[in-house]
Amino acid sequence: MNDLHKRLYGICLVLMALTCLFAYGNFRTISPDKEKTMLLRQKIHQESTLNLDDEIQGDWDSVLLIGGYTSKREVKKATHVNIKWLRPYHAQRTEENILVFCKGKKPISYVRLSHIGASFRQDTESKKSFAEKLPRNKAVFHISQTEDKYLHLPHYVLHPVSS
């Protein structure tokens, strides 16, 4: 009987530990920011220049530009920021472009530009990956409009403005 109690106690401890790990992982998960997505959609479709410092409020000090076909490992190597908590993260296998707002080296929110009909480059067929980190005061983009060659819909390309 004493052995049975020890086993049950051990099983309970393992189940509690797994529950805590699962809860911690869900707590740290960062999902796409719907409010920022809607704001950027409106600005990108109406403006020729986008200054993220003026448009995106909050406590962020840099933004990551992550191009399609870029793995989390490539992002960390290029920007020194770990984006393992972004959910869902599809850029490594699609042409999806992502803006990640950071405080220091910590991602705090992100926007998937494919949901806006925008990207960082005109050549969306290129499978060359890239990740770049811009400070808040340099997060300014010129916006050009092209036509998606498959869907024949407007597509917006964000070009970072050089300082």
N, C-alpha and C positions, 0 to 999 in steps of 0.2 A: 504493500500500500504506500509506503514511504517513497519508493522508486517511482510509482505512478504520479504522485504529487509533484515530484521533482521534474518529471518529463512534462507534465501539464504546465507547470510554472515556466519551464524553459520555452515551450511552444508559445505561451502567452507573451513572454518577453520578446521573442523573435517577431511575432505578429505586431506588437506595439512598435517595435523599431522600424519595421517595414512601413507601417502606417505613417509614422513621423517622417520618414524619408520621402514618401509619396507626397505628403502635405507640403514639405519644404520645397520639393521640386515644383509643385503647382503654384506655390506662393511666389517663387522667383520667376516664373514664366512671364514673358512680356509678349502681349498680343498686339496686332496692329492697332494704332490709335485712330478710331473712327472720326473723332472731332477734327484732328489734324488733317486726315485724309480729305474730308469735306472742304475744309478751308483751303487746302492746297489745290484741290480740283477747281474750285471757283477762281482762285488767283491765276493758276496756270492757263486756264481757258480764256481769261479776260485780259491779262497783262502781257507786256513784252519783256519785263524784268521782274524777277522775284528776289526779294531780300528776306531771307528766313529770319534774320534778327528782328526785323520789323513785324513780321507776320506771325511767328510762332512764339507765344508767350511761355514762360516757365523757366525753371532753373536748369538750363542746359548751357554748356560752354563750347561744344563742338558738334559737328554733324559728320557722320560717315556716309560716303557715297559708295554703294556696293552695286556693281554691275552684275548682269546675268552671268551664269556659269562660274561664279566665284564661291569657293568652299569656305567654310568657317575658318579653317586653318589658314587659308590665304588672307582672309580679312585680319586675323590676329597677327600674322607676320607683317603685313603692310601697315597696320594702324596701331598695333599693340593694345587692341581692345578685344576682349573675349565676348563673342555674341552667342554663346551656347544656349542662352535662355530665350532667344527669340523663337516664337512659335506662331504659325508654322514658318519654317525657313526653306524656301524652294529655289532660291537664286542659284544654288550650285548646280541645278540641273535644268534650268529654264533661262529664258532671256529676261527674267524679272529683275527690275532695278529697285533698290531699297534705299531710303533715307533713314538713318538711325541717329537719334538725338542722344547725346551723351553728357554726363557730368563727370569730368575727370576721365577715368577709364571704364566707367559704368554706364551701359546703355539704360536709358530710362523710358524711351518710347520709340516707335518706328512707324513708317508709312511705306506701303507697297505701291510704287508708282504705276504698276500695270493696272491697278484699279482706277487710275486717273486717266489712262491713255497717254502716259508719258514715259520717257527714258532719259538716260544721260548721253546717248549717242544715237546718231541717225542710222548707223549700220547695225540694225538689230539682228542681222544674220551672222555677224561675227561672234565666234564663241570664245573670244579672248576675254579672260576674266580681269577684273580690276577692283581695287578698293582704295579709297582715298579719304583722308581725314582733313576737314576744314575747320578752322576756329570760327566761332560764332560771328565775329565781325567780318569774316571773309566769305560767308555763306550767301553769296549773291550770284544769280544766274541770269543770263539772257535766255529768252524763250523763243524758239523758232517753231513754226508749224509746218508739218509735212502731211502727206497722206499715207495711211497704212496701205501697202500695195496689195494686200490680200482682202482686207475688209472694206477698203475704199472709204475709211473714216479718218477724221483728223487725228493726227498723232503729234504730240508736243515733245520737243527735245530741249532739255536743260543743258546749257553750256556754262560751266563755271567761269566767272569773270576773273581774269588775272589781275593781280594787284600791281 
